[in-house]
C-alpha cells in the first residue's frame, strides 16, 4: 500500500522543479476508486462470486478447499475490521537511492535537513470507519479526520492559533469525493491496515473487482509458519497500470493478513512491501512495521529525457498506545476544533416533495395503462 509522501520544501525554485519531476515519476499514488470502509457484501456472496467467475483458471478448481478457506478468511477479516479500535504513534521515513550523481544532488538540495531524511511523525486513531491523523510537519500542526458524514483537513501554525479549514468533503456525495477522501486518509491507515490492502485497495474488495484475477493459490512454508501464496493479475485501467503475475503471502493464523507483496509493472518497475503485525487485545492483528521498496529503472530526467534508475524506500512503524476513546468520537468533528459543523445542500432529486410528486405521476401513468389493458381484454 503506498503512502502519500512529499519531499520537504526546496531551497530554490529551480531545484524544487527538478526534483519534483523525479519524485512524481517514482511515487505515484495507488488507485483510489474505492470507498474507505470494507464493504464485503457477505461471506456467502464472496464465495458464490468466487465460484462462478468465468475468468478463474481451471487449475484453481483442484484447490477448492484452499480457495474457499481463503475467501472465507478475507471476508471474516473485513468484517472484523469494521469494529477495529486502535490508537498508535506512527513514524514514516522516506529515502531515495540512485547511482546517478545528478539525481542524488537534486534530492539532497530538496531536503530541508540534508543530514536527516524526510520524516513524518503523527498520531493515528481508527475507530471503525472513523479515522483521525494528527501531527506536525514543517512546524505546522495538522489534522485530517473522517466521520460518517464528512472528512476534513485543518492546519495551525502554533498551539495558540486557531485552526484553519483547508479541505472539506462530504462522504458518499460522489465517487470522486470518496476517492479523494480515500487518498487523504490513506497515510493514516497505511501502516496499521496496510496488511489488508493490495495497491491501496482492500483485499476483500480487490477480489470482487473484474480487474483482479487469481491465477494460483498454494500453501507455502515461510520460516516456521504455514502460510498461503496467492498469485494474481491486477489491472487498473484508470491509471493504465498492469501487474501481471503479482503475488502476496497471507498468514491464515493471523486473520489472513498480508505479510509480503510483490509486483512488477510491464515497464520494469518493481514494487515490494514487507509487513510485520501485532495482535491487539481484541484479537485483531494490525501492522506495526512496513518496508516499501519501489525500484524504477525508467525515471526520465528533464530536459534530457534520459532514463535513470531510482529506488524509493519507505520505512513505517507504529507503536500501539491504546484503543479508541470509549464512546467519545468528538475529535472526529469540526466542532471539537472550534469550527461550525458543515451543512451540505441536499440534491433536489432527493427532496421528499419531489419524490412524492414523481411517485404520484408514476402511479397515475400505471393506472391509465391498467385501465386500457382491462378494456382491451374484457
C-alpha positions in Angstrom: 0.0 0.0 0.0 1.5 3.3 -0.9 1.6 6.2 1.5 1.2 9.8 0.4 4.8 11.2 0.6 6.1 14.6 -0.3 9.6 16.0 -0.3 10.3 18.9 2.0 10.3 22.4 0.5 13.4 23.1 -1.6 15.8 25.9 -1.0 15.3 27.3 -4.6 12.5 27.2 -7.1 14.7 25.6 -9.8 15.9 22.8 -7.6 12.3 22.2 -6.5 11.0 21.8 -10.0 13.8 19.5 -11.0 13.3 17.2 -8.0 9.6 17.2 -8.3 9.9 15.8 -11.8 11.8 12.9 -10.4 9.6 12.3 -7.4 6.3 12.5 -9.4 7.6 9.6 -11.6 8.6 7.3 -8.8 6.0 8.0 -6.1 2.7 7.6 -8.0 -0.5 7.2 -6.0 -2.4 3.9 -5.8 -5.8 3.5 -7.3 -8.4 5.5 -5.3 -11.6 4.4 -6.9 -12.9 2.5 -3.9 -14.6 3.7 -0.7 -12.7 3.5 2.6 -14.7 1.0 4.7 -14.6 -2.6 3.8 -18.0 -3.3 2.3 -17.9 -7.0 1.6 -21.4 -7.9 0.7 -21.4 -11.1 2.7 -19.3 -14.2 3.2 -21.8 -16.2 1.1 -21.7 -13.6 -1.6 -18.0 -13.7 -1.8 -17.9 -17.4 -2.0 -20.6 -17.5 -4.7 -18.8 -14.9 -6.8 -15.5 -16.8 -6.4 -17.2 -20.0 -7.6 -18.8 -18.5 -10.7 -16.1 -16.1 -12.0 -15.6 -17.2 -15.6 -12.1 -15.9 -15.7 -10.8 -18.2 -13.0 -8.3 -20.6 -14.4 -9.4 -24.2 -14.3 -6.4 -25.3 -12.3 -7.9 -23.5 -9.3 -10.8 -25.8 -9.1 -8.4 -28.6 -8.0 -7.8 -26.4 -4.9 -11.4 -25.7 -3.9 -10.8 -26.3 -0.2 -7.9 -23.8 0.0 -9.8 -21.3 -2.2 -12.9 -21.5 0.0 -10.7 -21.1 3.1 -9.0 -18.1 1.6 -12.3 -16.4 0.6 -13.9 -17.1 4.0 -10.8 -15.8 5.7 -10.6 -12.4 3.9 -14.4 -11.9 4.3 -14.1 -12.6 8.1 -11.1 -10.2 8.3 -13.1 -7.4 6.6 -16.0 -7.9 9.0 -13.7 -7.8 12.0 -12.1 -4.5 10.8 -15.4 -2.8 10.9 -15.2 -2.7 14.7 -11.4 -2.0 15.0 -10.5 0.5 17.7 -6.8 1.4 17.9 -4.6 4.4 18.7 -1.0 4.4 17.5 2.1 6.7 17.4 3.3 6.4 13.8 6.5 7.3 12.0 7.3 7.4 8.3 10.6 8.0 6.7 11.4 8.2 3.0 14.8 7.7 1.4 15.9 7.7 -2.2 18.8 5.7 -3.6 20.4 6.2 -7.0 23.7 5.8 -8.8 23.2 8.9 -10.8 25.1 11.9 -9.2 22.7 14.5 -10.8 19.6 12.9 -9.2 21.4 12.4 -5.9 22.4 16.1 -5.8 18.8 17.2 -6.7 17.3 15.1 -3.9 19.9 16.4 -1.4 19.2 20.0 -2.3 15.5 19.4 -2.0 15.8 18.2 1.6 15.2 20.8 4.4 17.6 18.9 6.6 20.4 17.5 4.4 21.7 15.2 7.1 18.4 13.7 8.0 15.9 12.0 5.5 12.4 13.4 5.5 10.3 12.0 8.4 6.7 12.3 9.3 5.6 11.7 12.9 1.9 11.6 13.7 -0.8 10.0 15.9 -3.4 7.8 14.2 -6.7 6.9 15.7 -9.0 4.4 14.0 -12.5 3.8 15.3 -14.3 1.5 12.9 -14.9 3.7 9.7 -13.7 6.8 11.6 -10.1 7.9 11.1 -8.0 10.8 12.6 -4.4 11.7 11.9 -2.8 14.4 13.8 0.8 15.6 13.7 3.3 18.4 12.9 5.2 18.9 9.7 7.4 21.8 8.8 6.5 23.4 12.1 2.8 23.4 11.2 0.2 21.4 13.1 -2.3 19.5 11.0 -5.3 17.3 11.5 -7.1 15.0 8.9 -10.2 13.3 10.1 -13.2 11.4 8.7 -16.6 10.7 10.3 -19.8 9.2 9.0 -20.8 12.4 7.2 -17.7 14.2 6.0 -13.9 14.4 6.0 -11.8 17.5 6.6 -8.2 18.8 7.0 -7.0 21.5 9.3 -3.8 23.4 9.9 -2.4 25.7 12.6 1.0 27.4 12.9 1.2 27.1 16.7 -0.8 25.9 19.7 -2.2 29.4 20.4 -3.5 30.0 16.9 -7.0 28.9 15.8 -7.4 26.1 13.4 -7.9 26.9 9.7 -10.0 24.7 7.5 -8.0 23.6 4.4 -10.3 21.0 2.9 -13.8 19.6 3.4 -15.7 16.9 1.5 -19.0 15.1 2.0 -18.9 11.3 2.3 -20.9 9.5 -0.3 -21.7 12.5 -2.4 -19.9 11.1 -5.4 -17.3 8.6 -6.4 -14.8 11.5 -6.9 -15.4 12.7 -3.4 -15.0 9.2 -1.9 -11.8 8.7 -4.0 -10.3 12.0 -2.7 -11.2 11.1 0.9 -9.6 7.7 0.5 -6.4 9.4 -0.8 -6.2 11.8 2.0 -6.7 9.3 4.8 -4.5 6.6 3.3 -1.4 7.6 5.1 -3.2 7.3 8.4 -4.2 3.7 7.6 -1.1 2.7 5.6 0.9 1.1 8.4 -1.9 -0.3 10.6 -4.2 -1.5 7.8 -1.6 -2.0 5.1 -1.5 -5.8 5.6 -5.2 -5.9 4.5 -4.6 -3.9 1.2 -3.3 -4.6 -2.3 -2.2 -1.5 -4.2 -4.4 0.7 -2.0 -7.4 -1.5 -2.4 -8.8 -3.6 0.5 -8.1 -7.3 -0.4 -11.8 -8.3 0.0 -12.8 -5.6 -2.5 -10.0 -6.2 -4.9 -11.1 -9.8 -5.3 -14.6 -8.7 -6.2 -13.2 -6.5 -9.0 -13.3 -7.7 -12.6 -9.8 -6.3 -12.9 -8.4 -8.8 -10.3 -7.9 -12.4 -11.4 -6.5 -15.1 -9.2 -4.2 -17.4 -11.2 -2.9 -19.7 -8.5 -3.3 -20.4 -4.8 -1.0 -22.7 -2.9 0.3 -23.4 0.6 3.8 -22.2 1.4 6.1 -22.6 4.4 7.7 -19.3 5.4 10.1 -19.9 8.2 8.3 -21.8 10.9 4.8 -20.7 9.9 2.5 -22.2 7.4 1.2 -19.5 5.0 -0.6 -19.2 1.7 0.7 -17.7 -1.5 -1.8 -16.1 -4.0 -0.7 -15.2 -7.5 -2.9 -12.9 -9.5 -3.2 -10.3 -12.3 -4.3 -6.8 -11.4 -5.1 -4.1 -13.9 -6.1 -0.6 -13.2 -7.4 0.9 -16.4 -7.8 4.4 -15.0 -4.1 4.7 -14.4 -3.0 2.4 -17.2 -1.3 0.1 -14.7 -0.9 -3.6 -15.2 0.6 -6.0 -12.6 0.8 -9.5 -14.2 1.8 -12.4 -12.0 1.9 -10.3 -8.8 1.7 -12.3 -5.6 1.0 -12.0 -1.9 1.9 -14.1 1.1 -1.0 -14.4 3.6 -0.9 -15.7 7.2 -4.1 -17.8 7.8 -3.3 -17.9 11.5 -3.4 -14.1 11.8 -6.7 -13.1 10.2 -5.2 -13.7 6.7 -3.1 -10.6 6.8 -0.6 -10.0 4.0 3.0 -10.3 5.2 4.6 -9.8 1.8 3.6 -8.3 -1.5 5.5 -8.3 -4.8 4.5 -6.9 -8.2 6.3 -5.8 -11.4 4.8 -3.5 -13.9 5.3 -4.1 -17.6 7.7 -1.1 -17.8 10.1 -2.8 -15.4 9.2 -1.1 -12.1 9.2 -3.5 -9.2 7.2 -2.9 -6.0 7.8 -4.9 -2.8 6.2 -4.4 0.6 7.0 -6.3 3.8 4.7 -6.2 6.8 5.0 -7.2 10.5 1.9 -7.3 12.7 0.9 -7.5 16.3 -2.4 -8.8 17.6 -4.5 -6.4 19.7 -6.2 -7.5 22.9 -9.4 -7.6 20.7 -7.8 -10.4 18.7 -7.4 -8.3 15.5 -3.9 -8.2 14.0 -2.7 -4.8 12.8 0.5 -3.7 11.1 3.3 -2.3 13.3 6.1 -2.2 10.7 6.2 -1.6 7.0 9.0 -1.6 4.5 8.0 -0.5 1.0 10.6 -0.5 -1.9 9.9 0.8 -5.4 12.7 0.2 -7.8 12.1 2.2 -11.0 14.7 1.8 -13.8 12.9 4.1 -16.1 12.8 7.5 -14.5 13.0 10.3 -17.1 15.1 13.3 -16.2 14.1 16.6 -17.9 15.1 18.1 -20.2 17.5 15.4 -21.4 14.7 12.7 -21.1 17.4 10.1 -20.2 16.3 7.0 -18.4 17.7 6.9 -14.8 17.2 4.4 -12.0 15.9 5.4 -8.6 14.9 3.3 -5.6 12.3 4.7 -3.2 12.3 3.2 0.3 9.6 4.0 2.8 10.0 2.8 6.4 6.9 2.9 8.6 6.5 2.0 12.2 3.6 2.1 14.6 3.6 1.9 18.4 0.2 0.8 19.7 -0.7 3.1 22.6 -4.3 2.0 23.2 -7.7 1.7 21.6 -10.1 4.5 20.6 -11.6 6.6 23.4 -14.6 4.6 24.7 -17.7 6.2 23.3 -16.0 9.5 22.6 -15.9 10.5 18.9 -16.0 14.3 19.3 -12.4 14.7 17.9 -13.7 13.4 14.5 -15.9 16.5 14.1 -15.1 20.2 13.3 -16.9 21.5 16.4 -14.2 19.9 18.5 -11.7 22.3 17.0 -13.9 25.4 17.4 -15.4 25.4 13.9 -19.0 25.2 12.8 -20.5 22.0 11.7 -21.0 22.0 7.9 -24.4 21.9 6.2 -24.4 20.1 2.9 -27.1 21.0 0.3 -29.5 18.1 -0.4 -29.8 17.4 -4.1 -33.2 18.4 -5.5 -34.0 14.9 -6.6 -33.8 13.6 -3.1 -36.3 16.1 -1.7 -39.4 14.4 -0.1 -41.8 16.6 -2.1 -40.1 15.8 -5.4 -40.1 12.1 -4.7 -43.8 12.3 -3.7 -44.7 14.1 -7.0 -42.7 11.6 -9.0 -44.4 8.7 -7.2 -47.8 10.2 -7.9 -47.1 10.6 -11.6 -45.8 7.1 -11.8 -49.0 5.7 -10.1 -51.2 7.8 -12.4 -49.5 6.5 -15.5 -49.7 3.0 -14.2 -53.4 3.3 -13.6 -54.0 4.6 -17.1 -52.2 1.6 -18.6 -54.1 -0.8 -16.3 -57.5 0.6 -17.4 -56.5 0.3 -21.1 -55.4 -3.3 -20.5 -58.7 -4.1 -18.8 -60.8 -2.6 -21.6 -59.0 -4.4 -24.3 -59.4 -7.9 -22.7 -63.0 -7.6 -21.3 
